[in-house]
Amino acid sequence: MKLGAFQRVSLSTTVAIYLLIVLGGIVTSTGSQLACPDWPLCNGQIIPTFTPQVVIEYTHRLWTLVVTALVIATAVFAWRRYHWSNRITKFATLTLVLLWGQVILGMATVDSGALPSVVTSHLALATLVFASALMTSVTSMQPLARSA
């Protein structure tokens, strides 16, 4: 099956979200979640002094920017190509909305000092963001997806 432009963007978005979740797991498992104790800055700087833990946390934050750009691109592409009545557009829009909630929870995770309930909520919502992006990709690869 040859993938079209939308399918490639959507699949790239899904993979990027998965990698972001993996990076988040690395942040937590290495105890790096408070290496940047402020948000959106890191130790009061846009580009902080790097220590191993700061590199881990900061990489997670930078990858979030890549994911955000891809999620926005996927949603805009869906709105232009499939219009609102299509399931693909609805899933792409849901992914965008969930991602904004995820960014807010990421900020809350930092502001709470990585309170376990907030960290768990952050992971739970990340799973929903991934599921929605995956549904966007899978739905776009179904035959006759344009007319669905």
ChimeraX attribute file (.defattr): number of C-alpha atoms within 10 A of each C-alpha:
attribute: neighborCount
match mode: 1-to-1
recipient: residues
	/A:1	4
	/A:2	7
	/A:3	11
	/A:4	11
	/A:5	10
	/A:6	18
	/A:7	18
	/A:8	15
	/A:9	18
	/A:10	29
	/A:11	22
	/A:12	18
	/A:13	26
	/A:14	26
	/A:15	16
	/A:16	21
	/A:17	27
	/A:18	20
	/A:19	16
	/A:20	22
	/A:21	20
	/A:22	13
	/A:23	19
	/A:24	23
	/A:25	15
	/A:26	16
	/A:27	22
	/A:28	16
	/A:29	10
	/A:30	13
	/A:31	14
	/A:32	19
	/A:33	24
	/A:34	20
	/A:35	20
	/A:36	22
	/A:37	19
	/A:38	15
	/A:39	17
	/A:40	14
	/A:41	14
	/A:42	19
	/A:43	16
	/A:44	12
	/A:45	12
	/A:46	11
	/A:47	10
	/A:48	14
	/A:49	10
	/A:50	11
	/A:51	10
	/A:52	11
	/A:53	17
	/A:54	21
	/A:55	17
	/A:56	22
	/A:57	24
	/A:58	23
	/A:59	16
	/A:60	21
	/A:61	22
	/A:62	11
	/A:63	16
	/A:64	20
	/A:65	12
	/A:66	14
	/A:67	22
	/A:68	18
	/A:69	12
	/A:70	21
	/A:71	27
	/A:72	18
	/A:73	18
	/A:74	30
	/A:75	23
	/A:76	17
	/A:77	18
	/A:78	24
	/A:79	18
	/A:80	11
	/A:81	14
	/A:82	19
	/A:83	15
	/A:84	13
	/A:85	11
	/A:86	18
	/A:87	20
	/A:88	29
	/A:89	24
	/A:90	19
	/A:91	23
	/A:92	28
	/A:93	23
	/A:94	17
	/A:95	26
	/A:96	23
	/A:97	14
	/A:98	19
	/A:99	24
	/A:100	13
	/A:101	16
	/A:102	20
	/A:103	17
	/A:104	12
	/A:105	19
	/A:106	22
	/A:107	16
	/A:108	17
	/A:109	23
	/A:110	20
	/A:111	15
	/A:112	15
	/A:113	14
	/A:114	19
	/A:115	12
	/A:116	11
	/A:117	11
	/A:118	18
	/A:119	20
	/A:120	13
	/A:121	15
	/A:122	22
	/A:123	18
	/A:124	12
	/A:125	17
	/A:126	24
	/A:127	15
	/A:128	16
	/A:129	28
	/A:130	22
	/A:131	17
	/A:132	22
	/A:133	31
	/A:134	22
	/A:135	19
	/A:136	28
	/A:137	24
	/A:138	15
	/A:139	20
	/A:140	27
	/A:141	20
	/A:142	10
	/A:143	9
	/A:144	9
	/A:145	14
	/A:146	15
	/A:147	9
	/A:148	13
